[in-house]
Amino acid sequence: MGTELKYVDEYQYLKPMPDRPRMRPCFDKRLRFSQEIHCPGCDYDCPSKISIKPIITDEMKLMKISTPIDVEIEWEEAFGLMMDLLENANYQARKRGCAGLAANQIGHLRRIVVVYYGGLFKPFINPVIIESFGGKDRQKEGCLSRPGRRPAVSRSKKIRVSFYDEAQIYHENVLFTGHTARVLQHEIAHLDGKYI
């Protein structure tokens, strides 16, 4: 008897049973893959694979500033990068623990991040921190691009962020607090060429 799969959110990600990873369905075959891994939610004859890219640890590459995406003109590229980030973040979350991932960490110098929020990884396209307030909080942070290091980093407790979502809708001055605010600040810093 096969595993029952169901649609769970607007990204059309499938939610397999707990021992199976979350994957996109096979309808999207547009991406080129650096490493081919069979999608466990599919028939084994299915040609669809997911794309798992190595996490960049080279300091010179991480210090480059990412460029914004013109969501009107470059949406197809943005969608492909978003899917790439969602797949890689889900994979890294299972393998090493991951609360967020920036596009430059997998080799794309574009302003897209994904952050674990509300039970799923959510994409933020062209995120900009509009306001930081509520005081500072100093906590240890890890980073996939700096394995083995957990320095204490001071971050704002509350932030307001403007960004585009996965449906090309612009959100202005959205409030984030606590752990989500910290992860967003960490990932947006990556886009600005800064890291812990």
Buried (B, 14 or more C-beta within 10 A) or exposed (E): EEEEBEEEBEBEBBBBEEEEBBBBBBEEEEBEBEEEBEBBBBEEEEEBBBBBBEBBBEEEBBEEEBEBBEBEEBBEBBBBBBBBBBBBBBBBBEEEEBBBBBBBBBEBEBBBBBBBBEEBBBBBBBBBBEEBEBEEBEEEBBBBBBEEEEEEBEBBBBBBBBBBBBEEEEEEEBEBEEBBBBBBBBBBBBBBBEBB
